[in-house]
Each structure stands twice: as C-alpha cells, then as structure tokens.
C-alpha cells in the first residue's frame, strides 16, 4: 500500500551552490596554510644557511691561525668559496673538506658590505677574495645580509676585526 501525503517535503541534502561555497572556503584556507608553512620553512632554511656560513668563517679563521697561512673568502650571488694564499697568489680550494665551495640556497639574496660600502658579488673565479682570515687571528670586517626578498625575513652576518662573527636576525616587515 502506497501512502500519499498532500504536504510537500523539504529537500534533503545540499544544493550545488552550497557545496561550491564550502569548496571555495576550504581552498582559500588550504592556500593560506600552504603559504604560511612555506614561508616558515624558508625562514628556517635561511637561518640554517646563515649559521653554516658563520661556523665556516670561524673555522677558516681558526685554520688560518693554526696553519700560519691566510685564508680568503670569495662571495658572489650564487655561491661562496674559500681560497688559500700561495706563491702563485690566491687559489680556490678544490677539495671535499669543510672549506669547499658552497652554493647559496635557491631564491636567496646576498649583499656584502665592507666599511659601509656594498661590494659587487659578481661571479669571477680569478678575482681575489673580498674577505681574509689572517694568521694573526684577525678578520676583514664585513657585513653580509642574507634575505628571502624585499620585506621578508633577513639575517645579518657581521664579522669583526678581532675574528668574531655574529648573527643578527631581522624580522619580516608587515
């Protein structure tokens, strides 16, 4: 037996418009979280890169002091390389040791300054180093800024004449 109701029943489920609105909201939230996580990951990588650079400069200065030979550092926009001073002049180290040439992380901006003046960071393998660790324990004073871009997080690596190397973190501008 079939029952017939004279009253109309309300529709069950969601309309297409409601489903599309919910999907749009979820998409925006996923995008916002993804961007936030990517920028935090980039800042962590930037911090690790700055800490590694600091440690390697300190290590190079220690090696220069212990070995009695100057060790130079050549910085350009794509990489940095340690150099040794020999009879023929400055030579880039060609090894697999701690003081091998290293690439900067992708998308990072590098600015090097000495005595308040920005230095060129063009790649030139034959050029002399911009920074030198001397056997006396002294270091060419410098200010290196590593950043992810305009208005984003940046870290300053500051080298002092007495051989100290310090990090200073700059927060992203809102």
C-alpha positions in Angstrom: 0.0 0.0 0.0 1.4 3.4 -1.0 0.8 6.4 1.1 0.4 9.8 -0.4 1.0 12.9 1.7 -0.5 16.0 0.5 2.2 18.2 2.1 5.5 18.9 0.3 8.6 17.5 1.9 11.6 19.7 2.3 14.6 18.8 0.1 17.2 16.6 1.6 21.0 17.3 1.1 22.9 20.4 0.0 22.4 22.5 -3.1 25.1 22.8 -5.7 25.7 26.5 -4.7 26.2 25.5 -1.0 28.8 22.8 -2.0 30.7 25.2 -4.2 30.8 27.9 -1.5 32.2 25.3 1.0 34.8 24.1 -1.5 35.9 27.7 -2.2 36.3 28.4 1.5 38.3 25.2 2.0 40.5 26.1 -1.0 41.3 29.5 0.4 42.2 28.0 3.8 44.5 25.4 2.3 46.2 28.1 0.2 46.7 30.3 3.3 48.1 27.5 5.4 50.4 26.4 2.5 51.9 29.9 2.1 52.4 30.2 5.8 54.2 26.9 6.1 56.3 27.6 3.0 57.5 31.0 4.4 58.3 29.5 7.8 60.3 26.7 6.1 62.1 29.3 4.0 63.0 31.3 7.1 64.3 28.2 8.8 66.5 27.3 5.8 67.7 30.9 5.7 68.7 30.7 9.4 70.5 27.4 8.9 72.3 28.9 5.9 73.5 31.9 8.0 74.6 29.7 10.8 76.5 27.4 8.5 78.2 30.4 6.9 79.1 31.8 10.4 80.6 28.5 11.5 82.6 28.1 8.3 84.1 31.6 8.6 85.1 30.9 12.2 86.5 27.6 11.2 88.5 29.2 8.3 89.9 31.8 10.7 90.9 29.1 13.2 92.6 27.1 10.4 94.4 30.3 9.2 95.7 30.9 12.8 96.7 27.3 13.4 98.3 26.9 9.9 100.0 30.3 9.8 98.5 31.0 6.3 95.9 33.5 5.2 92.6 32.0 4.1 90.3 34.2 1.9 86.7 34.1 1.1 85.1 35.0 -2.2 81.3 35.7 -2.1 79.1 36.1 -5.1 75.3 36.0 -5.7 75.3 32.2 -6.3 78.0 30.8 -4.0 80.9 31.3 -1.7 84.3 29.8 -1.9 87.4 29.7 0.4 90.8 30.5 -1.1 94.3 30.0 0.1 97.3 32.3 -0.5 100.2 30.6 -2.1 103.3 31.6 -4.2 101.1 31.9 -7.3 98.6 34.1 -5.5 95.1 33.3 -4.3 93.8 29.8 -5.3 90.3 28.4 -4.6 90.3 25.2 -2.6 89.4 22.2 -4.7 88.6 19.6 -2.1 85.8 17.9 -0.4 86.7 19.3 3.0 84.9 21.7 5.2 86.2 24.7 3.3 85.0 23.7 -0.1 82.9 26.0 -2.3 79.2 26.0 -1.5 76.1 27.2 -3.3 73.6 29.6 -1.6 70.1 28.3 -1.2 67.7 28.9 -4.2 65.9 32.3 -4.1 68.2 33.9 -1.5 69.5 37.4 -2.0 73.1 38.1 -0.8 74.5 41.6 -0.1 78.1 42.0 1.1 79.5 45.3 2.5 82.8 46.3 3.9 83.5 49.7 5.6 79.9 50.7 4.9 80.1 50.2 1.2 78.4 47.4 -0.7 80.7 45.2 -2.7 80.0 43.6 -6.0 79.0 40.0 -5.8 79.5 39.1 -9.5 80.9 35.7 -10.2 84.6 35.9 -11.1 86.8 32.9 -10.4 90.0 34.7 -11.0 89.3 37.6 -8.6 90.9 38.0 -5.2 88.9 37.2 -2.1 86.8 40.0 -0.6 87.3 38.7 3.0 90.5 37.4 4.6 91.2 35.5 7.8 94.8 36.4 8.8 97.2 34.1 10.7 97.2 36.7 13.5 93.6 35.8 14.3 92.2 39.0 12.6 89.4 39.0 10.0 88.4 41.6 7.4 85.4 43.3 9.0 82.3 42.7 6.9 78.5 42.9 6.9 76.7 40.1 5.0 72.9 40.2 4.6 71.1 37.1 3.6 67.4 37.6 2.7 64.5 35.9 1.0 63.4 39.0 -0.8 62.0 42.5 -0.2 60.1 42.8 3.0 60.8 39.2 4.0 63.0 37.9 6.8 66.7 38.6 6.6 69.7 37.7 8.7 72.9 39.8 9.0 76.2 38.0 9.5 78.7 40.5 10.9 82.4 39.8 11.0 84.6 41.9 13.4 88.3 42.7 13.1 89.1 40.6 16.1 87.8 37.4 14.4 84.3 37.3 16.0 81.4 36.5 13.7 77.9 37.3 14.9 74.3 36.7 13.6 71.6 39.3 13.8 68.1 38.3 12.8 65.7 40.9 11.2 62.0 40.2 11.3 59.9 40.3 8.2 58.2 43.7 7.6 54.5 43.5 7.7 
